[in-house]
Amino acid sequence: MKSYLFTTENGRGGVMLCDIDTLEEAVPYLRKRFDRVVRVEQGLELWTIEGGFGEFHPRPVEEVLVEVAEKEG
């Protein structure tokens, strides 16, 4: 079993646990089952409606905190 994190156009989404082995197979299944899916993640693999298939590169928490601190001035 694998889990796939998905997001819909309106910012909602969820996690789907299923027997689908690849992201390439999961995307059409999730898009058929749920309305307006725009993003699907599994591990470090990613699919988006704008960019297609690729890799997910998480940002270090420290980097995000520095950005927030700079915006708050």
C-alpha positions as CSV (number, residue, x, y, z in Angstrom):
1,M,0.0,0.0,0.0
2,K,1.1,3.6,-0.8
3,S,-0.3,6.9,0.3
4,Y,-0.8,9.8,-2.0
5,L,-1.3,13.4,-0.8
6,F,-3.5,15.4,-3.1
7,T,-4.7,18.9,-3.3
8,T,-7.7,20.3,-5.2
9,E,-8.2,23.6,-7.0
10,N,-10.0,25.1,-4.0
11,G,-7.2,24.2,-1.5
12,R,-8.8,21.1,-0.1
13,G,-7.6,17.6,-0.5
14,G,-6.5,14.7,1.5
15,V,-4.5,11.5,1.7
16,M,-5.5,8.4,-0.3
17,L,-4.1,5.0,0.8
18,C,-4.4,2.5,-2.0
19,D,-2.7,-0.4,-3.9
20,I,-1.6,1.8,-6.8
21,D,2.2,1.5,-7.1
22,T,3.2,4.5,-9.1
23,L,2.4,8.2,-9.2
24,E,1.8,8.0,-12.9
25,E,-1.1,5.5,-12.2
26,A,-2.3,7.4,-9.2
27,V,-2.8,10.8,-10.8
28,P,-5.5,9.8,-13.3
29,Y,-7.2,7.7,-10.7
30,L,-7.3,10.6,-8.2
31,R,-8.4,13.1,-10.9
32,K,-11.3,10.9,-11.9
33,R,-12.3,10.2,-8.3
34,F,-12.1,13.7,-6.9
35,D,-13.0,17.0,-8.6
36,R,-10.3,19.5,-9.8
37,V,-7.2,17.7,-8.4
38,V,-4.2,20.0,-9.2
39,R,-1.4,18.4,-7.2
40,V,-0.4,14.9,-6.1
41,E,2.6,14.0,-4.0
42,Q,4.1,10.6,-3.0
43,G,7.4,10.7,-1.1
44,L,9.6,13.1,-3.1
45,E,7.7,12.6,-6.3
46,L,5.3,15.3,-7.5
47,W,2.7,16.0,-10.1
48,T,1.1,19.4,-10.7
49,I,-1.4,20.5,-13.3
50,E,1.0,23.3,-14.3
51,G,4.3,21.4,-14.4
52,G,3.5,17.7,-14.8
53,F,5.7,15.1,-13.2
54,G,8.8,15.9,-11.3
55,E,10.5,15.8,-7.9
56,F,9.5,17.5,-4.7
57,H,12.2,19.6,-3.0
58,P,11.3,20.5,0.5
59,R,12.7,23.7,1.9
60,P,14.6,23.6,5.2
61,V,12.5,25.1,8.1
62,E,15.4,27.5,8.9
63,E,15.1,29.0,5.4
64,V,11.4,29.6,5.8
65,L,11.8,31.1,9.2
66,V,14.4,33.6,7.9
67,E,12.0,34.6,5.2
68,V,9.2,35.1,7.7
69,A,11.4,37.2,10.0
70,E,12.5,39.4,7.1
71,K,8.9,40.0,6.0
72,E,7.9,41.0,9.6
73,G,10.9,43.4,9.6
